[in-house]
Amino acid sequence: MKVRLRLRGVPRFAHLRRRLRRAALGLAALMIPASLAAYALGFWRIAADLNLTGQFAISQGLFSHWQVWIALGAAIQGAALSLSRYGRRSDLGEDVAASS
């Protein structure tokens, strides 16, 4: 006599995938304020160049330019957007079941 068991369960690495998605959402949530801080430093540097505010905190080096801060803010914001999309994405099987 042969007995066949059909075990229906979670795919092999689904729990790891869920953890990674939660971590991606958490990291994306922390990156949004970091991008806003970079934008604020960039605009502070622009205002300092126009003599609208006091002297900028960083007077020499790479980070003394407003272009670097604006580009850094955009890069961080883009990475946060990508991570949040990854964190909210579901597997193909879940998408098919949800749309039916």
C-alpha positions in Angstrom: 0.0 0.0 0.0 1.3 3.4 -1.0 0.4 6.5 0.9 0.9 9.9 -0.7 0.8 13.0 1.4 0.1 16.3 -0.1 1.5 19.0 2.2 0.3 22.4 1.4 2.3 25.0 3.1 4.5 28.0 2.8 7.1 28.0 0.0 10.6 27.3 1.1 11.9 30.8 1.7 8.7 32.7 2.1 9.4 33.6 5.7 12.8 35.0 4.7 11.2 37.0 1.9 8.6 38.4 4.3 11.3 39.5 6.7 13.3 41.2 4.0 10.2 43.0 2.8 9.5 44.3 6.3 13.1 45.4 6.7 12.9 47.2 3.3 9.7 49.0 4.5 11.4 50.0 7.7 14.5 51.2 6.0 12.5 53.2 3.4 10.6 54.9 6.3 14.0 56.0 7.8 15.4 57.2 4.5 12.6 59.7 3.8 13.7 62.1 6.7 17.4 61.6 5.6 16.5 62.8 2.1 14.6 65.8 3.5 17.7 66.7 5.6 19.9 66.5 2.5 17.5 68.8 0.6 17.4 71.2 3.5 21.2 71.4 3.6 21.3 71.9 -0.2 18.8 74.8 0.0 20.7 76.2 3.0 23.8 76.3 0.9 21.9 78.1 -2.0 20.6 80.6 0.5 24.1 81.1 2.0 25.5 81.8 -1.5 22.8 84.4 -2.1 23.5 86.0 1.3 20.0 85.3 2.6 21.2 83.3 5.6 24.3 82.9 7.7 27.4 81.1 6.7 27.0 77.4 5.6 28.3 74.9 8.2 30.7 73.2 5.7 32.9 75.7 4.0 35.4 73.4 2.2 35.4 70.1 0.5 33.0 68.1 -1.6 30.0 68.6 0.7 30.3 72.4 0.6 28.5 72.5 -2.8 24.7 72.6 -3.0 24.6 70.3 -6.1 26.0 67.5 -4.0 23.4 67.9 -1.3 20.5 68.0 -3.8 21.8 65.0 -5.8 22.3 63.1 -2.5 18.7 63.9 -1.5 17.3 62.8 -4.8 19.4 59.5 -4.7 18.2 58.7 -1.2 14.6 59.5 -2.1 14.8 57.3 -5.2 16.3 54.4 -3.1 13.5 54.8 -0.5 10.9 54.7 -3.2 12.4 51.6 -4.7 12.6 49.9 -1.3 9.0 50.8 -0.4 7.8 49.4 -3.7 9.7 46.2 -3.0 8.3 46.0 0.5 4.7 46.4 -0.7 5.0 44.0 -3.7 3.4 40.6 -3.3 4.3 37.4 -5.0 2.8 36.5 -8.4 0.7 33.7 -6.8 -0.8 36.1 -4.3 -1.5 38.7 -7.0 -3.5 36.1 -9.1 -5.5 35.0 -6.1 -6.3 38.6 -5.0 -7.5 39.6 -8.5 -9.9 36.7 -8.8 
